Amino acid sequence: MTITFHAEVRDYTQGVGEISIPAASSVRALMDMLGEHFGEQFRQFLFGDDTCFFLVNGKGIMATGGLNTPLADGDTVEVLPFVNAG
């Protein structure tokens, strides 16, 4: 599974833009794994209100099960900052 971090999300990953990891069972499980990997500040960012959103294989997770969206080997997950347009 490939995880790509966009824009200011990289501020919480020590500048890492992409990593490859074994598949997590869901987006929620992936968030836990990433929080352990990058530390508490990143965990707080991931679990904050309206701070980021996820695309799995190019699709927003709100259309695929939210945080319960299942993941598999070979998936691509993008973590993007939430942008408030107004």
C-alpha positions in Angstrom: 0.0 0.0 0.0 1.3 3.4 -0.9 0.5 6.5 1.2 1.0 9.9 -0.2 1.0 13.1 1.9 0.1 16.4 0.3 0.8 20.0 1.1 0.9 20.9 4.8 0.2 17.4 5.8 4.0 16.9 5.3 4.6 19.4 8.1 3.5 16.5 10.4 5.5 13.7 8.6 8.9 15.4 8.9 8.7 16.2 5.3 8.0 12.7 4.1 5.9 12.8 0.9 5.2 9.1 0.4 5.7 5.8 2.1 4.9 2.2 1.4 3.5 0.0 4.2 1.7 -3.3 4.6 -2.0 -2.9 4.1 -4.1 -1.9 7.1 -7.7 -3.3 7.3 -9.4 0.1 7.1 -8.7 3.8 6.9 -9.2 4.0 10.7 -6.6 1.3 11.3 -4.3 3.1 8.9 -4.7 6.3 10.9 -3.7 4.4 14.0 -0.6 2.9 12.2 0.4 6.3 10.9 0.0 7.9 14.3 2.3 5.4 15.8 4.8 5.8 13.0 4.9 9.7 12.9 4.1 10.4 16.6 1.5 12.2 18.7 1.4 15.5 16.9 0.6 13.7 13.6 -2.0 11.6 15.4 -3.7 14.7 16.8 -3.7 16.2 13.3 -5.2 13.1 11.7 -7.9 12.8 14.3 -8.7 16.5 14.5 -11.9 18.0 13.2 -11.8 19.1 9.6 -8.0 18.9 9.3 -7.5 16.3 6.5 -9.3 14.0 4.2 -8.5 10.8 2.5 -8.7 9.4 -1.0 -8.5 5.7 -1.6 -7.6 4.8 -5.2 -8.7 8.3 -6.2 -12.1 8.2 -4.4 -13.1 10.2 -1.4 -13.8 7.9 1.6 -17.2 9.5 2.4 -18.5 7.7 -0.6 -16.9 4.3 0.3 -17.5 3.9 4.0 -15.8 6.7 5.7 -13.2 5.7 8.2 -14.4 2.1 7.9 -13.4 2.0 4.2 -11.6 -1.3 3.7 -8.0 -1.3 2.4 -6.0 -3.9 0.6 -2.5 -4.5 -0.7 -1.9 -2.4 -3.7 -4.2 0.4 -2.7 -3.1 4.0 -2.9 -4.2 6.3 -0.1 -3.7 10.1 -0.4 -3.9 12.3 2.8 -4.8 15.8 1.9 -5.3 18.9 4.1 -8.9 20.0 4.5 -9.5 23.3 2.8 -12.3 25.5 4.1 -13.5 27.6 1.2 -15.6 29.9 3.2 
